[in-house]
Amino acid sequence: MAIKTSDYARVKNEANLKIHKTDKTKFLFDFRIEGKRYRKAFKIKNTGWDKKTCIKEAKRQLQIYKDDIEAGYTSSDKINLDRLKELYFENLKDTKWKTIKEGIYIRYIQNTLGKKSIKDIKPMQIEKILKKMDKEGLSPRTQKSILEVLKPLFKFALQNKMIKEIPTTFINVKIPNQKKIVTNATELFTRVHNGIVTLYKDDPFYQALFLFGFSGRRKSEILNLRWENIDFTNSYYWITNTKNDDNQRYPLPSNIKPLLLQFKERQGLVFPSPTTGKPIVNIDRQMRRLKEHTGIDNLSLHYMRNILVSMLAEHQTEAITLSGILGHKDVNTINKYLSINHFKSGTEGLKTIDKIIDVEVK
């Protein structure tokens, strides 16, 4: 609604402040900074104050508003959370991560907070969403996902001086430890490895894919691996755009190399979707077959990483080597000053793996 300036009268000795002629709680800020005019309506929330007190508070708020403008803060009155989300996501690359986060926003956040001005969103409103999710039986992992969406949004708003503080700063969701304990890891490693080799003996594509999981690679690293990043002559490959935002070189396992050569291309994805040619969305059907074949119901690519390092640990492999195999940037607090050599770690790890699966080491 447009401001009707004729309804306001100038406050004595205040060139930039006007008060409503019939309502002592309504004021109009009107000033210029570097030639640009700023005008804003302001209303005192406490209706019990006398006129003198209302004017005093209006003067204080006027000065705060001026200071914000001079400090570069933009007016966030008209920027609601939906608009902030659009501004933030429009500059992100079209990735699976972006699609997932947008889906979470639409499903759990939009209806409750989407139309609210970002400067008016309080921690209690976000906590209310989390409590509702908890009552509905949604897991802590799902609850935490909304913070993984909101925190980057509010950080973006803070960096662009749309807000002065982030309402999610002190909100956290504790996820229970869901780490799968691996016992008899050497026996389990051999069992799963043999399962991969026998089940996919006539399918080098999926045999190689799952064996990469048993060399320590993350699912995303496997499904985004490209032929250009494999050096068959020198038997190594590069993982780019890793979880830790660096490039890492690893030895090409001797039991995977001949499989890759059976369907090798010059460039592009090593494991593309046979229907779209893009990265495979999921391997649920193939993993389900492997679960049934091995009789291990909780098997997954991530669990295969756990089995791998547990097996290597059983054979006295050092923590620095294990961290290098898995692509970690830091080992732990004790070893945080050690530099991780991913190629060396991968080579040492593969030697142990080859002994376990009885592969001839050349």
C-alpha positions in Angstrom: 0.0 0.0 0.0 1.3 3.5 -1.0 2.2 5.9 1.8 -0.1 8.8 2.0 2.3 11.6 3.1 -0.5 14.1 3.8 -1.5 12.0 6.8 1.8 12.8 8.5 3.2 16.0 10.1 6.8 16.8 10.7 8.2 16.1 14.2 9.6 19.2 15.8 13.4 19.5 15.3 13.5 16.3 13.3 13.8 16.9 9.6 13.6 13.2 8.7 10.8 12.1 10.9 7.1 12.6 10.6 4.2 11.5 12.9 0.7 10.5 11.9 -1.8 13.2 12.5 -4.3 11.0 14.3 -2.3 8.0 15.5 0.7 8.6 17.7 2.1 5.1 17.1 2.6 5.7 13.3 5.7 7.4 11.9 7.3 8.1 8.5 11.0 8.0 7.9 12.1 10.2 5.0 15.8 11.0 4.3 18.5 11.0 1.6 21.9 9.3 1.6 24.3 10.2 -1.3 21.4 11.7 -3.2 19.2 8.6 -3.0 15.9 9.0 -1.1 14.7 6.5 1.4 11.2 6.4 2.8 9.8 3.9 5.3 6.6 3.6 7.4 7.1 2.6 11.0 4.6 1.6 13.7 5.2 1.5 17.5 4.0 -1.9 18.8 3.4 -0.8 22.4 0.1 1.1 22.2 0.3 2.0 25.9 3.1 4.5 25.5 2.5 8.3 25.5 3.3 10.4 22.5 6.6 11.6 23.9 7.8 8.0 24.4 6.6 7.0 21.0 8.6 9.8 19.3 11.7 8.8 21.3 11.5 5.2 20.1 10.8 6.3 16.5 13.9 8.5 16.6 15.9 5.5 17.8 14.6 3.3 15.0 15.2 6.0 12.4 18.8 6.1 13.4 19.1 2.3 13.2 17.6 2.4 9.8 20.0 5.1 8.6 23.0 3.2 10.0 21.9 0.0 8.2 21.6 1.8 4.9 25.0 3.4 5.3 26.5 0.0 6.2 25.2 -1.5 3.0 22.3 -3.5 4.3 19.5 -3.9 1.8 15.9 -3.6 2.8 14.7 -7.2 3.5 11.1 -6.2 4.3 9.9 -7.5 0.9 12.2 -10.5 0.6 10.5 -13.5 1.9 12.1 -17.0 2.2 10.7 -18.2 -1.1 12.4 -15.3 -2.9 15.6 -15.8 -1.0 15.6 -19.5 -2.0 15.2 -18.4 -5.7 18.1 -16.0 -5.4 20.3 -18.6 -3.8 19.5 -21.6 -6.0 19.5 -19.7 -9.4 23.3 -19.5 -9.2 23.9 -23.1 -8.3 24.9 -25.7 -10.8 22.2 -28.2 -11.8 23.3 -31.2 -9.7 21.6 -34.0 -7.9 22.4 -32.2 -4.6 20.5 -29.1 -5.8 17.4 -31.2 -6.9 17.3 -33.0 -3.5 17.6 -29.7 -1.5 14.9 -28.0 -3.5 12.6 -31.0 -2.9 13.3 -30.8 0.8 12.4 -27.1 0.8 9.2 -27.6 -1.0 8.1 -30.6 1.1 9.0 -29.4 4.6 9.7 -25.6 4.6 7.7 -23.7 1.9 4.2 -24.0 3.3 5.3 -22.9 6.8 8.0 -20.2 6.3 8.0 -19.5 2.5 5.9 -16.3 2.6 7.5 -14.9 5.8 10.0 -12.0 5.5 13.4 -13.3 6.1 14.1 -10.6 8.8 11.1 -11.8 10.8 11.9 -15.5 10.9 12.8 -16.6 14.4 14.6 -19.7 15.8 11.4 -20.8 17.5 9.6 -21.0 14.2 12.2 -23.3 12.8 12.2 -25.4 16.0 8.5 -25.7 15.7 8.9 -27.4 12.3 11.4 -29.8 13.7 9.1 -30.7 16.6 6.3 -31.3 14.2 8.5 -33.6 12.1 9.5 -35.5 15.2 5.9 -36.0 16.2 5.1 -37.4 12.8 7.9 -40.0 13.3 10.3 -38.5 10.8 13.9 -39.6 11.4 16.6 -37.2 12.9 18.4 -37.5 9.5 15.3 -36.1 7.7 14.9 -33.4 10.4 18.5 -32.4 9.9 18.0 -32.1 6.2 15.9 -28.9 6.6 18.8 -27.3 8.5 21.1 -28.3 5.6 18.8 -26.2 3.4 18.1 -23.3 5.7 21.7 -22.7 6.9 23.2 -22.0 3.5 20.2 -19.7 2.6 20.6 -17.6 5.7 24.3 -17.5 5.3 23.8 -16.2 1.8 21.4 -13.5 3.1 24.0 -12.5 5.8 26.8 -12.3 3.2 24.7 -10.0 1.0 23.6 -7.9 4.0 19.9 -8.8 3.8 19.9 -9.8 7.5 22.1 -9.2 10.5 22.0 -12.6 12.2 21.2 -16.2 11.2 18.2 -17.8 13.0 19.6 -21.3 12.6 22.9 -20.6 14.4 22.1 -22.4 17.6 19.7 -25.0 16.2 21.1 -28.5 15.8 19.6 -32.0 15.3 21.6 -34.8 16.9 21.7 -37.9 14.8 22.1 -41.2 16.8 25.3 -43.1 15.9 24.3 -45.4 13.1 27.8 -46.7 12.4 27.6 -50.4 11.4 30.1 -52.4 13.4 32.1 -54.8 11.3 33.2 -58.0 13.0 35.2 -60.8 11.3 36.0 -58.2 8.6 38.5 -60.4 6.6 36.0 -63.2 6.3 33.2 -60.8 5.4 35.4 -59.0 2.8 36.3 -62.3 1.1 32.6 -63.3 1.1 31.4 -60.1 -0.5 34.3 -60.0 -3.0 33.6 -63.5 -4.1 29.9 -62.7 -4.4 30.7 -59.7 -6.7 33.0 -61.8 -8.9 30.6 -64.8 -9.2 27.3 -62.9 -9.6 28.7 -60.5 -12.2 31.2 -62.9 -13.8 29.7 -62.2 -17.3 29.0 -58.5 -16.7 32.3 -56.6 -16.5 30.4 -53.3 -16.2 28.8 -54.0 -12.8 31.6 -56.2 -11.6 34.0 -53.3 -12.1 31.5 -50.8 -10.5 31.1 -52.8 -7.3 34.8 -53.7 -7.1 35.6 -50.0 -7.2 33.4 -49.8 -4.1 35.7 -52.3 -2.5 38.8 -50.2 -3.3 37.4 -47.4 -1.0 35.6 -45.2 -3.5 32.4 -43.4 -2.6 29.3 -44.0 -4.7 29.4 -40.5 -6.2 33.1 -40.9 -7.1 32.4 -44.2 -8.9 29.3 -43.0 -10.8 31.0 -39.8 -12.0 34.4 -41.4 -12.9 35.4 -40.5 -16.5 37.6 -42.3 -19.0 39.7 -39.2 -19.4 40.8 -39.6 -15.8 42.1 -43.1 -16.1 45.7 -43.7 -17.2 45.8 -47.4 -18.3 49.5 -47.2 -19.3 50.6 -46.2 -15.8 47.7 -47.9 -14.0 46.2 -45.0 -12.0 43.1 -42.8 -12.1 42.1 -39.4 -10.8 39.0 -38.6 -8.7 38.0 -34.9 -9.4 35.5 -32.7 -7.5 35.7 -34.9 -4.5 33.7 -34.5 -1.3 36.7 -32.6 0.0 37.0 -30.3 -3.1 40.4 -31.5 -4.2 41.7 -33.9 -6.9 43.1 -37.2 -5.7 45.2 -39.8 -7.6 44.7 -43.6 -6.9 46.3 -46.7 -8.2 44.1 -48.6 -10.7 43.4 -52.0 -9.0 44.8 -55.0 -10.9 41.5 -56.9 -10.7 39.5 -53.9 -12.2 41.8 -52.9 -15.0 41.0 -55.9 -17.3 37.3 -55.5 -16.7 37.4 -51.8 -17.8 39.3 -52.7 -20.9 36.4 -54.9 -22.0 34.1 -51.9 -22.4 36.6 -49.0 -22.6 35.7 -45.8 -24.4 37.8 -42.8 -25.3 36.0 -40.3 -23.2 32.8 -39.7 -21.1 31.5 -41.5 -18.1 32.9 -44.9 -17.2 29.6 -46.0 -15.8 26.8 -44.1 -17.6 23.2 -45.0 -17.5 22.4 -47.3 -20.4 19.2 -45.4 -21.1 20.2 -41.7 -20.7 24.0 -41.7 -21.0 24.1 -39.5 -17.9 25.3 -40.6 -14.4 23.3 -43.6 -13.1 20.6 -42.4 -10.6 20.6 -45.5 -8.5 21.9 -49.1 -8.5 19.2 -50.4 -6.2 18.3 -53.4 -8.4 21.8 -54.5 -8.9 22.6 -54.1 -5.2 19.5 -56.0 -4.2 20.7 -59.0 -6.4 24.1 -58.8 -4.6 22.5 -58.8 -1.2 20.5 -61.9 -2.1 23.5 -63.6 -3.6 25.7 -62.9 -0.5 23.0 -63.2 2.1 24.0 -59.8 3.6 20.9 -57.7 4.0 22.5 -54.5 5.0 25.1 -54.4 2.2 25.6 -51.1 0.5 28.5 -49.3 -1.2 29.0 -47.3 1.9 29.1 -50.4 4.1 31.6 -51.9 1.7 33.9 -49.0 2.6 33.5 -50.0 6.3 34.2 -53.6 5.5 37.3 -52.6 3.6 38.9 -50.5 6.3 37.9 -52.9 9.0 39.6 -55.7 7.1 42.8 -53.7 6.5 42.8 -52.7 10.2 42.7 -56.3 11.2 45.9 -56.7 9.2 47.6 -53.8 11.1 47.2 -51.2 8.4 48.0 -47.7 9.9 45.3 -45.1 10.3 47.1 -42.7 8.0 46.9 -45.3 5.2 43.3 -46.1 5.8 42.4 -42.4 5.7 44.3 -42.0 2.4 42.5 -45.0 0.9 39.1 -43.5 1.7 40.0 -40.1 0.5 39.8 -38.3 3.8 41.5 -34.9 4.1 42.4 -35.4 7.8 43.1 -38.5 9.7 41.9 -37.5 13.2 43.0 -35.1 15.9 46.2 -37.1 16.7 47.3 -37.4 13.1 46.0 -34.0 11.9 49.5 -32.8 11.0 50.3 -35.8 8.8 50.1 -35.3 5.1 48.0 -38.0 3.4 49.5 -39.5 0.2 46.4 -41.0 -1.5 48.4 -42.9 -4.2 50.8 -44.4 -1.7 48.0 -45.3 0.6 46.0 -46.9 -2.2 49.0 -48.9 -3.4 49.7 -50.3 0.1 46.0 -51.0 0.6 45.8 -52.9 -2.7 48.7 -55.1 -1.8 46.8 -56.3 1.3 43.6 -56.7 -0.7 45.4 -58.8 -3.3 46.8 -61.1 -0.7 43.3 -61.6 0.8 41.7 -62.4 -2.5 44.7 -64.3 -3.7 45.5 -62.1 -6.7 49.0 -62.3 -8.2 50.8 -59.0 -7.5 53.0 -58.0 -10.4 
